[in-house]
Amino acid sequence: MYAFDYHRPSSVADVAAMLAGDEDAKLLAGGQTLIPTLKQRLAMPSGVIDLSGIAELKGITEEAGGITIGAMTPHAAVHFSEAVRRVIPALAELAGMIGDPQVRNRGTLGGSIANNDPAADYPGALLGLGATVRTSKREVAADAFFTGMFETALEPDEIIKAVHFPRPEQAKYVKFANPASRYSMAGAFVARTAGGIRVAITGAGPTAFRWREAEQALTANWSPDALDSLMLDPDNLNSDLHASGEYRAHLVRVMTKRAVATI
């Protein structure tokens, strides 16, 4: 690990000021990605800004019929939240599938979506539910937030404050998890919302994405059978030592059909 300055501010305004004065500083949320990266000397930030002391970034509230979750809220809190389980049970269930108990108690919603790992679960929930990311500068629709592998629409000095999830009519998340890491090798978040059917895929591509063809097919025929003739292009999917693009394309259809069948 390289030497760096450690900061623990108490407000979002303080964080913004620190970022403005040091473009090489990194934000520390739950640390599930940043800490190992620092230990392996794969990053050399001039400073690390710890967000754990900022109360305004934590908490879960019911708002406008949906749920708003602070960026520094850990996965375990989402999973066990009475409000989340009552309003959006699929979101609570998803949070309980992330990693292991240690990861769920340290990892945060904001850290997950800011990092945008291709195999992360939360991006699927944001896209599947049509969520809105609230930052220190603006509000960003989930459809415009995830831009590529480990890339988002966030500006260098922009801080995620919270995410608002509208309440769906029905929703379900199903994933095929890597048995070692529990990351999604292919996952499907299917939701029936006021704006129509949404199908979000995680783990299969360079970033989470909506499967528009599946949405159209399910709109015409709400049945797992409606997906039988659909298949994503394997050339556009991840291919690695865990699974080929062809296998992930197959998994995506299977997971989506399971989600529809159990919704």
C-alpha positions in Angstrom: 0.0 0.0 0.0 1.3 3.4 -0.9 1.2 6.3 1.5 -1.8 8.7 1.4 -3.5 11.3 3.5 -6.6 10.1 5.4 -9.6 12.3 5.8 -12.9 11.7 7.6 -15.2 14.7 6.9 -18.6 15.2 8.6 -20.6 16.7 5.7 -21.1 16.4 2.0 -20.0 20.0 1.6 -16.7 19.1 3.2 -16.2 16.2 0.8 -16.9 18.4 -2.1 -14.3 20.9 -1.0 -11.7 18.2 -0.5 -12.4 16.8 -4.0 -12.1 20.2 -5.5 -8.7 20.7 -3.9 -7.3 17.3 -4.7 -8.3 15.6 -8.0 -6.3 12.5 -7.1 -8.2 11.7 -3.9 -10.5 8.7 -3.7 -13.8 8.3 -1.8 -14.0 5.4 0.6 -17.5 4.0 1.2 -17.6 0.4 2.4 -14.1 -0.3 1.1 -15.0 -3.7 -0.5 -13.2 -2.7 -3.7 -10.9 0.2 -2.8 -9.2 -1.4 0.2 -8.0 -4.5 -1.7 -7.0 -2.3 -4.6 -4.9 -0.2 -2.2 -3.3 -3.3 -0.6 -2.3 -4.6 -3.9 -0.8 -1.3 -4.9 -3.1 -1.0 -7.9 -4.0 2.5 -7.0 -2.0 5.4 -5.6 -4.4 8.1 -4.5 -3.0 11.2 -2.8 -5.7 11.0 -0.3 -8.6 8.8 0.9 -11.8 10.5 2.0 -13.8 8.3 4.3 -17.6 8.9 4.0 -18.5 6.8 7.1 -18.8 9.8 9.4 -21.5 11.6 7.3 -24.9 11.0 8.8 -26.9 12.6 6.0 -25.7 9.8 3.7 -27.2 7.0 5.8 -30.7 5.8 6.3 -33.9 4.4 4.7 -37.1 6.3 4.3 -40.5 5.9 2.6 -41.0 8.6 0.1 -43.6 9.3 -2.7 -44.8 5.7 -2.4 -41.4 4.3 -2.9 -38.1 3.9 -0.9 -35.2 6.3 -0.6 -31.9 4.8 0.6 -28.9 6.8 1.6 -25.6 6.1 -0.3 -23.8 4.9 2.9 -26.5 2.5 3.9 -25.0 -1.1 4.1 -26.6 -4.0 2.2 -27.6 -5.7 5.5 -29.6 -2.7 6.5 -31.5 -2.8 3.2 -32.1 -6.5 3.5 -33.5 -6.4 7.0 -35.4 -3.1 6.6 -39.1 -3.5 7.5 -40.0 -0.7 5.1 -38.0 -2.2 2.2 -39.5 -5.6 2.7 -43.0 -4.2 2.8 -42.7 -1.7 -0.1 -40.2 -3.4 -2.5 -39.6 -7.0 -1.2 -37.5 -7.9 -4.3 -35.0 -5.1 -3.4 -34.7 -6.5 0.2 -34.2 -10.0 -1.2 -31.5 -8.8 -3.7 -29.6 -7.1 -0.9 -29.5 -10.4 1.0 -27.9 -12.1 -2.0 -24.9 -9.9 -2.0 -21.6 -11.5 -1.0 -21.5 -12.9 2.6 -22.5 -11.4 6.0 -19.2 -9.5 6.3 -19.6 -7.9 2.8 -23.3 -7.1 3.5 -22.4 -5.4 6.8 -19.6 -3.3 5.2 -20.5 -2.8 1.6 -22.9 0.1 0.8 -25.4 1.0 -1.9 -23.5 4.1 -3.0 -20.2 2.3 -3.2 -21.6 -0.5 -5.3 -23.2 1.7 -7.9 -20.4 4.2 -8.1 -17.9 1.3 -8.7 -20.3 -0.3 -11.2 -18.7 -3.7 -11.3 -20.3 -5.7 -14.2 -21.3 -8.5 -11.8 -22.7 -6.3 -9.1 -26.4 -6.8 -8.1 -27.6 -3.3 -7.3 -27.3 -1.9 -10.8 -29.9 -4.4 -11.8 -32.3 -3.1 -9.2 -31.8 0.5 -10.3 -32.5 -0.3 -13.9 -35.3 -2.7 -13.2 -37.1 -0.3 -11.0 -36.4 2.9 -12.9 -34.6 4.4 -9.9 -33.2 7.9 -9.6 -29.7 8.6 -8.3 -29.4 11.8 -6.2 -26.0 13.4 -6.1 -24.4 16.5 -4.7 -25.2 18.3 -8.0 -28.3 16.7 -9.6 -30.6 13.8 -10.1 -29.7 11.1 -12.7 -32.1 8.5 -14.0 -30.8 5.0 -13.7 -31.1 4.5 -17.5 -28.5 7.2 -17.9 -26.3 6.5 -14.9 -24.4 3.3 -15.9 -22.3 4.1 -19.0 -19.7 1.2 -19.2 -17.5 -1.2 -17.4 -16.6 0.4 -14.1 -17.9 3.7 -15.5 -20.9 5.9 -14.6 -22.2 9.3 -15.4 -20.7 10.8 -12.2 -18.4 13.8 -12.6 -15.0 13.7 -10.8 -16.2 15.9 -7.9 -19.8 14.5 -7.8 -21.0 12.5 -4.7 -23.9 10.1 -4.6 -26.2 11.1 -1.7 -29.1 8.7 -2.1 -31.1 6.5 -4.5 -34.9 6.7 -4.8 -36.7 3.5 -5.9 -40.3 3.8 -7.1 -42.6 1.1 -5.8 -43.4 -1.5 -8.5 -46.6 -3.5 -9.0 -44.5 -6.7 -8.9 -40.8 -7.4 -9.0 -38.3 -10.3 -8.7 -34.6 -10.8 -8.9 -33.0 -14.1 -9.8 -29.3 -14.7 -10.4 -26.8 -17.5 -11.1 -24.1 -16.7 -8.6 -20.4 -17.6 -8.8 -20.1 -20.2 -6.0 -16.9 -18.6 -4.6 -17.5 -14.8 -4.9 -21.4 -14.9 -5.1 -21.1 -12.3 -7.8 -23.7 -12.6 -10.5 -22.6 -14.5 -13.6 -26.0 -13.7 -15.0 -28.9 -12.2 -13.2 -32.3 -10.8 -14.2 -34.4 -8.2 -12.3 -37.9 -8.2 -13.8 -40.5 -5.6 -12.7 -44.0 -4.7 -13.6 -44.1 -0.9 -13.1 -46.6 1.9 -13.7 -44.5 2.7 -16.8 -44.5 -0.8 -18.2 -42.4 -4.0 -17.9 -38.7 -3.6 -17.2 -36.0 -6.3 -17.5 -32.5 -5.5 -16.2 -29.6 -7.9 -16.7 -26.5 -8.1 -14.5 -23.3 -10.1 -14.7 -23.5 -11.0 -18.3 -22.2 -7.8 -20.1 -19.7 -5.1 -19.5 -22.3 -3.2 -17.5 -25.9 -3.9 -16.4 -28.4 -3.2 -19.1 -32.0 -3.5 -20.0 -33.1 -6.3 -22.2 -35.5 -4.4 -24.4 -36.5 -7.4 -26.6 -37.6 -9.3 -23.5 -39.6 -6.3 -22.2 -41.5 -6.2 -25.5 -42.1 -9.9 -25.6 -43.4 -9.9 -22.0 -45.6 -6.9 -22.7 -47.3 -8.8 -25.4 -47.5 -12.1 -23.5 -46.8 -12.1 -19.7 -45.4 -15.7 -19.6 -42.0 -17.3 -19.4 -42.8 -18.9 -22.7 -42.7 -15.5 -24.4 -38.9 -15.6 -24.0 -38.3 -19.0 -25.6 -37.3 -17.6 -29.0 -35.1 -14.8 -27.6 -31.3 -14.9 -27.2 -28.8 -12.2 -26.6 -25.8 -11.9 -29.0 -22.9 -13.8 -27.2 -20.4 -11.5 -28.9 -21.7 -8.6 -26.8 -21.4 -10.5 -23.5 -18.5 -11.2 -21.1 -16.5 -14.3 -21.8 -13.9 -15.4 -19.1 -12.7 -18.4 -17.2 -16.0 -18.6 -15.4 -18.3 -18.7 -18.4 -18.3 -18.1 -22.1 -20.5 -15.5 -23.8 -22.7 -18.3 -25.2 -23.2 -19.8 -21.8 -24.1 -16.4 -20.3 -26.6 -15.8 -23.1 -28.3 -19.0 -22.1 -28.2 -18.2 -18.4 -29.7 -14.8 -19.0 -32.8 -16.3 -20.7 -33.1 -19.0 -18.0 -32.8 -16.5 -15.1 -35.3 -14.1 -16.8 -37.8 -16.9 -17.3 -37.4 -18.0 -13.6 -38.0 -14.4 -12.5 -41.2 -14.2 -14.5 -42.4 -17.5 -13.3 -41.9 -16.7 -9.6 -42.8 -13.0 -9.6 
